[in-house]
Amino acid sequence: FDAGLKYFENAIRLLPADHSKTNLQQTIDIYASAAECTYVTMDRDRMDKYCSAIFKFECPMLMKIRAYHILINVHLEYTGEDSGSKAVDLCFLVLKELGVEFPKTNVGQTFSTIRGMVNAKLTASELANRPASEYKITNDPTENAIAKTLSLLSSAAYSSCKEMFPLIMMKGLKRTITYGVAERSPPFIATQAIIVGYFLGDFESGRKLGETALQLLKLRDCRPCESRTMYTVFVAVLHWSRSFKDLLEPFMQSYQIGMSTG
């Protein structure tokens, strides 16, 4: 990544004076790639410089999404004070720009969560019996960006505001059903399997939902969330219906995938 950063910094120096007008997307991609390299090498100052340069461009959120995701990941990994809440705030900012709204008050969030749990109970059997092949696949850039941001938000909420976690995952599930399976969608279905099985007591529907989440990994390229999906299903769902011995090999497989993908 140090070597890669040198190439991207050379590219930045070679950009023409009117680069933001002639080819803004390419310019942002170069800056974002440089920022990702500095993120990996933990050069926070240069990372902030490249991300700040991207934020100054007047363009849609989708063009700047890589820079925002870098900053969110930094806050997720940093254990300092308010780091989790800062990641949550950034996720909400991104999602709002992409057209996804959440209730602003605690009462509204609680009401939406309860309504989601009731809906999960009513639709558990129908959703569990829906074959993975009936889910449409989406390659829409906006839906992929929303799914990734919701995934990051769920991680941030789990450490800083756990009461939001079910609502976030149910929001992701609803978008998956409505708009199709994006690159980061399978964990939403895997988490719904936990809600239906553990919290609502329908273990059979939970098992079917967990298996559907695993099958969706094979229908499209979901490598970035493959380990998370498998871990959720094999650790928190299928132990209801399979012996621990049968789960050891796939559990270790999910660990190896996580180690190779980060």
C-alpha positions in Angstrom: 0.0 0.0 0.0 2.9 2.4 0.5 4.0 1.8 -3.1 0.5 2.1 -4.3 0.1 5.4 -2.4 3.1 6.9 -4.3 1.5 6.1 -7.6 -1.8 7.8 -6.6 0.0 10.8 -5.2 1.9 11.1 -8.5 -1.5 10.9 -10.3 -2.8 13.7 -8.1 0.2 15.9 -8.9 -0.4 15.3 -12.6 -4.0 16.2 -12.6 -4.7 19.2 -14.9 -5.8 22.5 -13.3 -9.4 22.1 -14.5 -9.6 18.5 -13.4 -12.8 19.1 -11.3 -14.6 20.3 -14.4 -13.2 17.9 -17.1 -13.3 14.6 -15.3 -14.6 14.9 -11.7 -15.3 11.2 -11.2 -11.8 10.2 -12.2 -10.4 12.9 -9.9 -12.5 11.7 -6.9 -11.5 8.0 -7.6 -7.8 8.9 -7.5 -8.2 10.9 -4.2 -10.3 8.1 -2.7 -7.8 5.4 -3.7 -5.0 7.5 -2.0 -7.2 7.9 1.1 -7.8 4.1 1.2 -4.0 3.5 1.0 -3.4 5.9 3.9 -6.2 4.3 5.9 -4.5 0.9 5.6 -1.1 2.3 6.5 -2.7 4.3 9.4 -1.5 7.7 8.1 -4.4 9.6 9.6 -3.2 13.1 8.6 -2.9 12.4 4.9 -6.1 10.3 5.0 -8.0 13.3 6.4 -6.4 15.6 3.7 -7.5 13.4 0.8 -11.0 12.9 2.2 -11.4 16.6 2.9 -10.4 17.3 -0.7 -13.2 15.0 -1.9 -15.8 16.6 0.4 -15.1 20.0 -1.1 -16.3 18.9 -4.5 -19.9 19.9 -5.3 -21.3 16.5 -6.5 -23.8 13.9 -5.4 -23.2 11.8 -2.3 -22.8 8.7 -4.4 -19.6 10.1 -5.9 -18.1 10.8 -2.5 -19.3 7.6 -0.8 -15.9 5.9 -0.7 -14.5 8.8 1.4 -17.3 8.7 3.8 -17.0 4.9 4.2 -13.3 5.3 5.0 -14.0 7.8 7.8 -16.8 5.6 9.2 -14.4 2.7 9.3 -11.8 4.8 11.1 -14.4 5.7 13.8 -15.4 2.1 14.1 -11.9 0.9 14.7 -10.9 3.8 17.0 -11.8 3.1 20.6 -11.7 6.7 21.8 -14.5 8.6 23.4 -17.6 9.1 21.2 -16.0 7.2 18.3 -19.1 4.9 18.0 -21.5 7.8 18.0 -19.5 9.7 15.5 -19.7 6.7 13.1 -23.4 6.5 13.7 -23.8 10.2 12.9 -21.8 9.9 9.7 -23.9 6.9 8.6 -27.1 8.8 9.2 -25.7 11.7 7.2 -24.9 9.5 4.2 -28.2 7.6 4.4 -30.2 10.8 4.5 -28.4 12.1 1.4 -29.2 8.7 -0.3 -32.9 9.0 0.6 -33.1 6.7 3.6 -34.6 8.3 6.7 -34.8 7.0 10.3 -37.1 8.3 13.1 -35.4 11.2 14.9 -36.8 10.7 18.4 -36.3 7.7 20.8 -40.1 7.3 20.9 -40.2 7.1 17.1 -37.3 4.6 17.0 -39.0 2.4 19.7 -42.3 2.5 17.9 -40.7 1.6 14.6 -38.8 -1.3 16.2 -42.0 -2.7 17.8 -43.9 -2.4 14.6 -41.0 -4.2 12.8 -41.1 -7.0 15.3 -44.9 -7.4 14.9 -44.5 -7.5 11.2 -41.7 -10.0 11.5 -44.0 -12.2 13.5 -46.8 -11.9 10.9 -44.6 -12.5 7.9 -42.1 -15.0 9.3 -43.6 -18.1 7.7 -44.2 -16.5 4.3 -40.6 -15.0 4.2 -39.1 -18.3 5.4 -40.7 -20.3 2.7 -39.6 -17.9 -0.1 -36.8 -19.6 -2.1 -33.6 -17.7 -2.5 -34.1 -17.9 -6.3 -37.1 -15.7 -6.0 -35.1 -12.8 -4.7 -34.1 -10.4 -7.4 -30.5 -9.3 -7.7 -29.6 -5.6 -7.9 -26.4 -4.0 -9.1 -27.8 -0.5 -8.7 -24.9 1.6 -7.3 -27.2 3.5 -4.9 -28.7 0.3 -3.5 -25.2 -1.1 -3.0 -24.1 2.1 -1.3 -27.2 2.1 1.0 -26.7 -1.6 1.9 -23.0 -1.1 2.8 -23.8 2.0 4.8 -26.6 0.2 6.7 -24.1 -2.6 7.4 -21.6 -0.1 8.8 -24.3 1.6 10.8 -25.3 -1.8 12.4 -21.7 -2.3 13.5 -21.6 1.2 15.0 -24.9 0.9 16.7 -24.1 -2.5 18.2 -21.3 -0.8 20.2 -22.8 2.6 20.9 -26.6 2.3 20.8 -27.8 -1.3 20.8 -31.4 -0.3 20.9 -31.1 0.9 17.3 -29.7 -2.4 16.0 -32.9 -4.3 15.3 -34.4 -1.3 13.5 -31.3 -0.9 11.3 -31.3 -4.6 10.3 -35.1 -4.6 9.6 -34.6 -1.5 7.4 -32.0 -3.4 5.5 -34.3 -6.4 5.1 -37.1 -4.3 3.8 -34.9 -2.8 1.2 -33.6 -6.2 0.2 -37.2 -7.4 -0.3 -38.3 -4.3 -2.1 -35.2 -3.4 -4.3 -33.3 -6.7 -4.5 -30.2 -8.3 -3.1 -27.3 -5.9 -3.0 -23.7 -6.8 -2.2 -24.1 -6.4 1.6 -27.7 -7.7 1.9 -27.4 -11.4 3.1 -26.6 -10.4 6.8 -29.9 -8.6 7.0 -31.7 -11.9 6.3 -29.4 -13.8 8.6 -30.1 -11.3 11.4 -33.9 -11.6 10.7 -33.4 -15.4 11.3 -32.2 -14.6 14.8 -35.1 -12.3 15.5 -37.7 -14.8 14.2 -36.1 -17.8 16.0 -34.6 -16.5 19.2 -36.9 -13.5 20.0 -40.2 -14.7 18.5 -39.8 -18.4 19.1 -40.3 -19.7 15.6 -37.1 -21.7 15.3 -38.2 -23.6 12.1 -38.8 -20.3 10.2 -35.5 -19.0 11.7 -33.7 -22.0 10.3 -35.1 -21.5 6.8 -34.3 -17.8 6.8 -30.7 -18.7 7.8 -30.3 -21.2 5.0 -31.8 -18.6 2.6 -29.1 -16.1 3.6 -26.4 -18.7 2.9 -27.9 -19.5 -0.5 -28.0 -15.8 -1.5 -24.2 -15.8 -1.1 -24.0 -18.1 -4.1 -26.4 -16.1 -6.3 -24.2 -13.0 -6.5 -20.8 -11.7 -5.5 -21.2 -11.1 -1.7 -17.6 -11.7 -0.7 -17.3 -8.7 1.5 -20.1 -9.9 3.8 -19.7 -13.7 3.3 -17.9 -14.3 6.6 -20.3 -12.2 8.6 -23.3 -14.0 7.1 -21.9 -17.4 7.7 -20.8 -16.6 11.2 -24.3 -15.2 12.1 -26.1 -18.3 10.7 -23.8 -21.0 12.0 -23.2 -19.5 15.4 -26.6 -17.9 16.2 -29.2 -19.7 14.1 -28.5 -23.3 12.9 -27.4 -24.5 16.4 -31.1 -24.8 17.0 -31.5 -27.6 14.5 -28.0 -29.1 13.9 -25.5 -30.7 16.1 -22.5 -28.7 17.2 -20.2 -31.2 15.5 -21.9 -30.5 12.1 -21.3 -26.7 12.5 -17.6 -26.8 13.3 -16.3 -27.1 9.7 -18.5 -24.3 8.2 -17.7 -22.2 11.2 -14.0 -22.5 10.6 -14.6 -21.8 6.9 -16.3 -18.5 7.8 -13.3 -17.7 10.0 -10.8 -18.3 7.2 -12.9 -16.2 4.8 -12.9 -13.4 7.3 -9.2 -13.6 7.7 -8.7 -13.4 3.9 -11.1 -10.6 3.3 -10.7 -8.5 6.4 
